[in-house]
């Protein structure tokens, strides 16, 4: 799914800051060239796009708000599901139109799909000039320059040390920002390609993350999300502590900023982390805790490292320590050998936990994973039917939970006009629920980035609706 893209033609700052241990490239200030990036997939890709923009800014590139205005077009890709890869191939074919109109345009594919499909991407005649994996973005300026003189380029090696800690991400809009705290994953779930496309876990220094949070507050951002494939396994490379220690340090450094994080792994969800969340009022009471399946047998096949009982123990600890905490999850439907009984157990788990929301998907086999060798033996029509049942149940639970919010008043961080109706504005509670409220033009006493009080008057399964309270 297309999540975001550059939204304006702006002049980016030139940063002349040598990287320790890396030979500094001369900064080109006057390329006059424009960069357009389309981002597909997860939050890590969104953050990577900001890093890429920062790297290219050092060479004098500016952002373009459309392909028509761009000299360089980069697709930042996802390889988690087959459908995501299909969309990229379709998008590359659509770019042929622009390649004919602008023969000098450079087109590149970045991210997880770049590493997985490097040979086939470069083999598609005239569609791709460069292919760059998640750990090789520092080479982008060099590869792009070579592409302008007709050379194809590829850089997809994985790194055990790269965190882009010295790169200032270019954030073009909004009041919420991602802060990447680590890269890679060591869990090796049998369905997941991340360890093969993003490499092994490595963490950024705690102090640099705290400094970035402070800078974001000074720049006008009012919410920050600490980001990693498995943030719970964060360890400061300088021995300053674990993820709970980092979360506490950030919360203390910017006490007025809302702090979130994603994504957690249930195996590493410690009592210390839960108690730290309860201790600081600016750490949002919301946890995304992927369960994937309600069947112990399937969880073992997935190599998830926990049982349903252990997962429910973590849920109980969260509910006892942070009573207001909202919960969301990921569920994979139709994993290898999943039976009707396994499916029933997942439905039972959903009844027990009662998530506020969930991301629900049909299993999609990925090459190089262990599950690839297990076979994809659940028919697609069965997957589709089970997914419909999962979605229907979650929608009902979300609706029921949201009905209990009617009559309550929440602190809402104002995000701006609603996409559907500009006369209605929207914001978000600290529990990550979207709230829609009337905006009375110049009479409104708030602006984007303010926190206001909204009394909830009605609710759907996805959205709360209310009025601003003076």
C-alpha positions in Angstrom: 0.0 0.0 0.0 1.3 3.4 -0.9 1.8 5.2 2.4 3.5 8.5 1.6 5.6 10.5 -0.8 7.4 13.8 -1.0 4.8 16.5 -0.8 6.4 19.7 -1.8 9.3 21.2 -3.8 11.5 22.6 -1.1 15.1 23.6 -0.7 16.8 21.2 1.7 19.6 22.2 4.1 23.1 21.2 3.2 24.8 19.3 6.0 28.6 19.2 6.1 29.3 16.8 9.0 31.9 14.1 8.4 30.9 10.7 9.6 33.3 9.0 12.0 35.1 6.2 10.3 33.7 7.1 6.8 35.5 9.2 4.2 33.4 12.3 3.7 32.2 12.9 0.2 32.4 16.5 -1.1 29.0 18.2 -0.7 27.6 19.3 -4.0 25.6 22.4 -3.4 24.3 23.3 -6.8 23.1 20.1 -8.6 19.8 21.7 -9.3 18.3 18.2 -9.3 15.1 17.1 -7.7 14.3 13.9 -5.9 10.9 12.2 -5.7 10.4 9.2 -3.3 7.4 6.9 -3.1 7.2 4.8 0.1 5.5 1.5 0.3 5.0 -0.7 3.4 5.9 -0.3 7.1 6.9 2.5 9.3 10.5 1.5 9.0 10.3 2.3 5.3 8.8 5.7 6.1 11.7 6.4 8.4 14.2 5.1 5.8 12.7 7.5 3.2 13.5 10.4 5.6 17.1 9.1 5.9 17.5 8.8 2.2 16.2 12.4 1.8 18.8 13.5 4.4 21.6 11.7 2.5 20.6 13.2 -0.8 20.2 16.7 0.8 23.9 16.6 1.6 24.5 16.5 -2.2 22.2 19.5 -2.8 19.1 17.6 -4.0 15.7 19.1 -3.4 12.4 17.3 -3.0 9.8 17.2 -5.8 6.1 16.9 -5.2 5.5 14.9 -8.4 7.3 12.6 -10.8 6.8 15.2 -13.5 9.2 17.6 -11.6 11.7 15.0 -10.7 15.1 14.1 -12.0 15.5 11.1 -9.7 12.6 8.7 -8.8 13.1 6.2 -6.0 10.6 3.5 -4.9 11.2 2.5 -1.3 9.8 -1.0 -1.2 8.4 -3.7 1.1 8.8 -7.5 0.6 6.7 -8.7 3.5 3.8 -9.9 1.3 3.6 -11.0 -2.3 1.0 -8.3 -3.1 3.5 -5.5 -2.2 6.0 -6.8 -4.7 3.4 -7.1 -7.4 2.5 -3.4 -6.9 6.1 -2.4 -7.3 6.4 -4.3 -10.6 3.2 -2.6 -11.8 4.4 0.8 -10.7 7.7 0.3 -12.6 5.8 -0.4 -15.8 3.7 2.8 -15.3 7.0 4.7 -15.1 7.8 3.8 -18.7 5.7 6.8 -19.7 7.9 9.2 -17.8 11.1 7.5 -19.0 10.0 8.2 -22.6 9.2 11.8 -21.8 12.4 12.3 -19.7 15.1 10.0 -21.0 17.6 11.3 -18.5 15.4 10.4 -15.5 17.1 8.0 -13.0 14.8 5.4 -11.5 15.8 3.3 -8.5 14.4 0.7 -6.2 15.3 0.8 -2.5 14.6 -1.2 0.6 13.7 -4.8 1.3 12.4 -5.7 -2.2 15.7 -4.4 -3.6 17.7 -7.0 -1.7 15.4 -9.8 -2.5 14.8 -9.2 -6.2 18.0 -7.4 -7.3 18.7 -9.6 -10.3 15.2 -9.5 -11.7 14.8 -5.8 -11.2 18.0 -4.8 -13.0 17.0 -7.4 -15.7 13.8 -5.6 -16.6 15.0 -3.7 -19.6 14.9 0.1 -19.3 12.9 0.1 -16.0 15.5 0.4 -13.2 18.9 2.1 -13.1 19.9 1.4 -9.5 19.0 -1.1 -6.8 19.9 -0.3 -3.2 19.3 -2.2 0.0 18.5 -0.8 3.4 22.1 -0.8 4.7 23.6 0.9 1.6 21.9 4.2 1.4 25.1 6.1 1.9 26.1 5.0 -1.6 23.0 6.5 -3.2 24.6 9.8 -4.4 27.5 8.0 -6.1 25.2 5.4 -7.8 22.8 8.1 -8.9 25.6 10.2 -10.4 26.8 7.1 -12.3 23.3 6.4 -13.5 23.1 9.8 -15.1 25.9 8.7 -17.4 24.4 5.4 -18.2 25.7 3.0 -15.6 23.5 0.6 -13.8 24.3 0.2 -10.1 23.6 -2.3 -7.3 24.4 -2.1 -3.6 22.6 -4.6 -1.3 25.1 -5.8 1.2 23.8 -6.2 4.8 25.7 -4.6 7.7 26.1 -5.5 11.3 26.9 -1.9 12.3 25.0 0.6 10.1 22.4 2.6 12.0 22.6 5.9 10.1 23.0 7.5 13.6 24.8 10.6 12.1 22.2 11.2 9.4 19.6 13.9 10.0 16.3 12.6 8.6 14.4 15.1 6.4 10.9 15.4 7.7 8.7 17.6 5.5 5.5 18.0 7.4 3.3 17.0 10.4 3.6 17.1 14.1 4.5 13.4 14.6 7.9 11.9 13.9 9.5 8.5 13.8 12.8 8.0 15.7 14.7 4.9 14.5 16.3 3.4 17.6 17.6 0.1 16.0 17.7 -1.8 12.8 17.3 -5.5 11.9 15.9 -8.4 13.8 17.3 -11.6 15.4 14.0 -13.5 16.0 13.8 -15.4 12.7 10.1 -16.0 12.7 9.7 -18.7 10.1 7.3 -16.5 8.0 9.4 -13.3 8.0 12.0 -12.1 5.5 13.2 -9.2 7.7 16.3 -10.8 9.0 17.3 -11.6 5.4 16.4 -8.2 4.0 17.4 -5.9 6.9 20.0 -8.0 8.7 20.7 -8.6 12.3 19.8 -6.4 15.3 22.0 -3.3 16.1 21.0 -0.4 18.3 21.7 3.3 18.2 23.3 5.0 21.3 20.8 6.1 23.9 22.2 9.6 24.1 21.8 10.3 20.4 18.2 9.1 20.5 17.5 11.4 23.4 19.1 14.3 21.5 17.0 13.7 18.4 13.8 13.7 20.6 14.8 17.1 22.1 15.6 18.5 18.6 12.2 17.3 17.4 10.4 19.1 20.2 12.4 22.3 19.4 11.3 22.0 15.8 7.6 21.9 16.7 6.9 18.1 16.7 4.6 17.1 19.5 4.7 13.3 19.2 7.5 10.9 18.6 7.4 7.1 18.0 10.5 5.1 18.8 10.8 2.6 16.0 12.4 -0.8 15.5 11.5 -4.2 14.2 11.6 -5.4 17.8 12.1 -2.4 20.1 11.9 -4.6 23.2 15.3 -6.1 22.4 17.0 -2.7 22.2 20.4 -2.5 24.1 22.4 0.7 24.3 25.8 -0.1 22.7 27.5 2.0 25.4 26.0 0.0 28.2 23.5 2.6 29.3 20.6 0.2 29.5 17.7 -1.6 27.8 14.6 -0.3 26.1 12.8 0.5 29.3 15.8 2.7 30.3 15.7 4.4 26.8 12.0 5.0 27.1 12.3 6.6 30.5 15.3 8.8 29.3 13.3 10.1 26.3 10.2 10.7 28.5 12.2 12.7 31.0 14.0 14.7 28.3 10.8 15.9 26.6 8.1 15.8 29.3 5.5 17.6 27.2 5.9 15.4 24.1 3.8 12.3 23.6 6.0 9.2 23.3 5.0 6.0 21.5 6.9 3.0 20.3 6.5 0.1 17.9 6.8 -2.8 17.4 7.0 -5.1 20.4 7.6 -8.8 20.6 5.7 -10.6 23.3 8.7 -12.7 24.3 10.6 -9.6 25.3 7.8 -7.6 26.9 9.2 -7.2 30.4 7.6 -6.2 33.7 10.2 -3.4 33.8 9.0 -1.9 30.5 5.3 -2.1 31.5 6.0 -0.4 34.8 8.1 2.3 33.1 5.1 3.1 30.8 2.9 3.5 33.9 5.4 5.8 35.6 5.6 8.5 32.9 2.4 10.4 31.9 3.7 11.4 28.5 4.3 7.7 27.5 1.1 6.9 25.6 -0.9 4.0 27.1 -1.0 2.1 23.8 0.8 -1.1 22.9 0.9 -2.9 19.6 1.7 -6.5 20.6 1.6 -8.9 17.6 0.2 -12.4 18.5 0.0 -13.8 15.0 -2.1 -16.8 16.0 -4.1 -18.2 19.0 -2.8 -21.7 18.5 0.2 -23.0 20.4 0.9 -25.4 17.6 1.0 -22.7 15.0 3.0 -20.4 17.2 5.7 -23.1 17.5 5.7 -23.5 13.7 6.1 -19.8 13.4 9.1 -19.8 15.9 7.4 -17.1 18.0 9.1 -18.2 21.3 6.0 -18.0 23.5 2.7 -19.9 24.1 -0.8 -18.5 24.3 -0.7 -18.7 28.1 2.6 -16.7 28.2 1.1 -14.1 25.9 -2.0 -13.8 28.0 0.2 -13.4 31.1 1.7 -10.3 29.4 -1.8 -9.0 28.6 -2.8 -9.4 32.3 0.3 -7.6 33.5 -0.4 -4.7 31.1 -4.1 -4.4 32.1 -3.2 -4.6 35.9 -0.5 -2.0 35.6 -1.9 0.4 32.9 -5.7 0.0 33.2 -6.3 2.6 30.4 -3.9 0.9 27.9 -5.3 0.2 24.5 -4.0 -2.9 22.7 -3.7 -3.8 19.0 -2.1 -6.8 17.3 -1.2 -8.6 14.1 -2.9 -11.8 13.0 -1.8 -14.1 10.2 -4.6 -16.2 8.7 -4.0 -19.5 6.9 -0.4 -20.2 8.0 1.1 -23.6 6.9 -1.1 -26.5 8.1 -3.5 -24.2 9.9 -6.7 -26.2 10.7 -10.2 -25.1 11.6 -9.4 -25.8 15.2 -6.3 -23.6 15.0 -8.5 -20.9 13.5 -11.1 -21.3 16.2 -8.4 -20.9 18.9 -7.4 -17.5 17.3 -11.0 -16.4 17.4 -11.2 -17.4 21.1 -8.0 -15.5 21.9 -9.5 -12.4 20.3 -12.6 -12.8 22.4 -10.4 -13.1 25.5 -8.1 -10.2 24.9 -10.6 -7.8 23.1 -8.1 -5.8 21.1 -8.9 -2.2 20.3 -7.7 -2.8 16.7 -5.8 -5.3 14.6 -3.9 -5.7 11.4 -5.1 -9.0 9.8 -3.6 -10.7 6.8 -3.7 -13.9 4.8 -0.4 -15.8 5.0 1.8 -15.1 2.0 4.9 -17.4 1.5 8.2 -15.6 1.2 11.3 -17.2 -0.4 14.3 -17.8 1.9 12.2 -18.2 5.0 11.8 -21.5 6.7 8.1 -21.5 6.2 8.7 -21.4 2.4 9.8 -25.0 2.7 6.8 -26.0 4.7 4.5 -25.4 1.8 1.4 -23.3 1.4 -1.2 -25.9 1.9 -4.3 -23.9 3.0 -6.4 -23.1 0.0 -6.9 -19.4 -0.8 -10.6 -19.6 -0.5 -10.3 -21.0 3.0 -7.8 -18.3 3.9 -10.3 -15.7 2.6 -13.2 -17.1 4.5 -11.2 -17.3 7.8 -9.9 -13.7 7.3 -13.5 -12.5 6.8 -14.4 -14.1 10.1 -11.4 -12.6 11.9 -12.2 -9.1 10.5 -15.9 -9.3 11.3 -15.1 -10.3 14.9 -12.5 -7.6 15.3 -14.8 -4.9 13.9 -17.5 -5.9 16.3 -15.1 -5.8 19.3 -13.7 -2.4 18.2 -17.2 -1.1 17.9 -18.2 -2.3 21.3 -15.1 -0.9 23.0 -15.6 2.5 21.2 -19.2 2.7 22.4 -17.9 2.7 26.0 -16.0 5.9 25.2 -19.2 7.9 24.5 -19.7 10.6 27.1 -16.0 10.6 28.1 -13.7 13.6 27.5 -10.2 13.0 26.1 -7.1 15.0 25.5 -6.7 15.1 21.7 -3.6 16.1 19.8 -4.9 18.2 16.8 -3.6 16.8 13.5 -5.6 19.1 11.1 -8.5 18.8 8.6 -10.2 15.5 8.1 -9.5 14.0 4.7 -13.3 13.5 4.0 -14.6 16.8 5.2 -12.4 19.9 5.7 -15.0 21.4 8.0 -14.3 18.6 10.4 -10.9 18.3 12.0 -9.2 15.3 13.4 -6.8 14.4 16.2 -5.7 11.4 18.2 -6.0 10.4 21.8 -3.0 9.1 23.8 -4.6 5.6 23.3 -4.2 6.1 19.5 -7.9 6.5 18.7 -8.8 8.9 15.9 -11.3 11.6 16.9 -13.3 13.8 14.5 -14.7 17.1 15.7 -16.3 20.2 14.1 -13.9 23.0 13.2 -15.6 26.5 13.3 -13.2 28.4 11.0 -11.6 31.5 12.5 -13.5 31.0 15.8 -11.5 28.0 16.6 -9.0 28.7 19.4 -6.6 25.9 18.5 -4.1 25.1 15.8 -2.4 22.0 14.5 -0.1 20.6 17.3 -2.3 21.9 20.2 -3.8 19.4 22.7 -7.5 20.1 23.2 -10.3 18.4 25.2 -13.0 16.6 23.2 -16.2 15.1 24.5 -17.1 11.9 22.6 -20.7 11.9 21.3 -20.8 8.9 18.9 -18.4 6.2 17.6 -17.9 3.7 14.9 -15.5 0.7 15.0 -12.7 2.9 13.7 -13.4 6.5 14.8 -14.7 8.6 17.7 -16.8 11.7 17.0 -17.2 14.5 19.5 -17.2 18.2 20.2 -14.5 20.5 21.6 -14.9 21.3 25.3 -13.9 24.8 26.3 
